[in-house]
Amino acid sequence: MASDIDVLVVTRERPEVVLDALWRAGIRDPFEVQVIKPEELPRYRRYSVLRRII
């Protein structure tokens, strides 16, 4: 049974720009990428275990 790897990108950049750059860099399955603005982060913190990767 395979599962995806969830990645949350927090940025002020437009999501389509970030997703396009990741796609061009070869980031595809099994990664599930969500792009959000910093002000949306508290909602994710309530329901997820987050790790900061720089």
matplotlib code that plots the C-alpha trace (Angstrom):
import matplotlib.pyplot as plt

x = [0.0, 1.6, 0.8, 1.7, 4.1, 2.4, 4.3, 3.1, 4.7, 4.1, 4.9, 3.5, 4.2, 1.3, 0.6, 0.8, 4.3, 5.5, 3.8, 5.2, 8.8, 8.5, 7.1, 10.0, 12.5, 11.1, 8.9, 6.0, 4.4, 4.5, 4.6, 1.3, 2.1, -0.1, 0.8, -0.6, -0.1, 1.4, -1.9, -3.4, -0.8, -2.5, -5.3, -2.8, -1.0, -4.2, -4.6, -1.2, 2.3, 4.5, 8.3, 10.2, 12.6, 14.7]
y = [0.0, 3.3, 6.7, 10.2, 12.6, 15.8, 19.0, 22.4, 25.4, 28.7, 31.7, 35.0, 33.8, 32.8, 29.0, 28.4, 29.9, 27.7, 24.5, 25.2, 25.6, 22.4, 20.5, 21.7, 20.7, 17.2, 17.2, 14.8, 11.8, 10.7, 14.3, 16.1, 19.8, 22.5, 26.2, 28.6, 32.2, 32.8, 34.0, 30.6, 28.7, 28.8, 26.6, 23.9, 24.1, 23.1, 19.9, 18.8, 18.1, 20.5, 20.5, 23.5, 22.6, 25.4]
z = [0.0, -1.1, 0.3, -0.6, 1.1, 2.1, 1.7, 2.9, 1.3, 3.1, 0.9, -0.4, -3.9, -6.1, -5.8, -9.6, -9.7, -6.8, -8.2, -11.7, -10.3, -8.3, -11.3, -13.4, -10.7, -10.8, -7.7, -8.6, -7.1, -4.3, -3.2, -2.5, -2.4, -0.8, -1.2, 1.4, 2.5, 6.0, 7.4, 6.7, 8.7, 12.1, 10.7, 9.6, 13.0, 14.8, 12.9, 11.7, 12.9, 11.0, 10.5, 9.2, 6.4, 4.9]

ax = plt.figure().add_subplot(projection="3d")
ax.plot(x, y, z, "-o")
ax.set_aspect("equal")
plt.show()
